[in-house]
């Protein structure tokens, strides 16, 4: 049977599950943390909750999170997820965040996922709030119009990189080897060493070839470690 690469995530079952997933990637909401949820899946669903359901608290924490952790986001996968999203508001949101992080060239394609007219964050009163408070500097010149008083930016709402790396295995591997599919594959295999190549690839949204190489390298490292421990005991 041919291998079909998984790309489209399954939405969390209800708002409580989404909140737990957001806590699991380092957003400080009052909920138990999900165990190492996929980072890009969670970012996408959080943006849908914020933009489509007008949850400004979620959006505020999400923007703060992205400002801190963008270097460890898999830009390729996030871009593909957002490009496939039907909501023009969600695409405008991510296009705006990518332009904010323009110094990171990995987000160049994400900046172009929205090509239509500008979008107001608030469905009512946005222009009035813009005149009264000015524009949020993080969104200045982008496709999303955000009044300066709407999305609170408080770093305490988000775990710093060091603490998140201790909690989230895939994030930690992204710190070590870069924000790639390989990092997520390695983390998944570390968590479940018995995974087949195909199942490993599906769990971490990777290609079969990359999953095969990760399994090979994982086995090699395990063998080297085992031999080193055996040699140490003999000495």
Secondary structure, 3 states (H helix, E strand, C coil): CCCCCCCCCCCCCCHHHHHHHHHHCCECCCCCCCCCCCHHHHHHHHHHHHHHCCCHHHHHHHHHHHHHHHHHCCHHHHHHHHHCCCCHHHHHHHHHHHHHCCCCHHHHHHHCCCCCCCEECCCCCHHHHHHHHCECHHHCCCCEECECCCCCCCHHHECCHHHHHHHCHHHHHHHHHCCCHHHHHHHHHHHCCCCCHHHHHHHCCCCHHHHHHHHHHHHHHHHHHHHHHHHHHHC
